[in-house]
């Protein structure tokens, strides 16, 4: 009996060894002095008084230094106005906080290369999944929004969830704008089986229109073929055309809308978006493991009848 009790006590001690459900990766647990992430596809929108004046694509590099919790963001070959020459724009000395692979920062004023002043800097970067959202002002005039090509609804499933969600992924091929719009865990009539994933591919000019706006972009098509996913294969649903398709993604206010006809029904939805990985965080995994161990120990203790130790 005593051996069983000691075993249970050892299990509880192991649980105590786990950190709390807060993330244990604040700072750097790999022994590195810094981490550098390359972003091969970034988009910049420049506005003055909320009016879009210029947008462009570029690459970037984000370097976080753990010793003093500061970061450097380098925007390669970027420009914020039509007549501005393309430059490597460097923002240094950015104070950050970290949760796992996500770096969050905010600063009222930071000096940048070329004598520019960056104000109202606010951003979040996920270095593991290459997603980000950054806003700032240049010389108190140009409002700049930097975004990743991938965005998703704020209820994106982790792979095992069954809740409805959406994902938007932009790309370009030459001068042509492209968009992959995916819907997860959707069905359009009650008797219809839930589709794990249905995707639509918009190619600007090929029966589709993708338009950049001051806050993001819109997309539409009179008729387009959706694809459903069977395993890893995407199969066209030629007999189930989506018609009168209209959608919008607002990267400033973090919202989306979608509207179309399909399966003999009209479908519309709206919600908020964020940049987040498809994976569950290590924090969530740790909380689940910890909970399972605690439950197992409780059941074990119940079975060995602890009252024997007090009689």
Secondary structure, 3 states (H helix, E strand, C coil): CHHHHHHHHHHHHHHHHCCCCCCCCCCCCCCCCEEEEEEEEEEEEEEECCEEEEEEEEEEEEEEECCCCEEEEEEEEECCCCCCCCEEEEEEEEEEEEECCEEEEEEEEEEEHHHCEEEEEEEEEECCCCEEEEEEEECCCEEEEEEECEEEECCCCCCCCCCCEEEEEEEEECCEEEEEEEEEEECCCCCCCCEEEEEEEEEECCCEEEEECCCEEEEEEEEECEEEEECCEEEECCCCCEEEEEEEEECCCCEEEEEEEECCEEEEEEEEEECCCCCCCHHHHHHHHHHHHHHHHHHHHHHCCHHHHHC
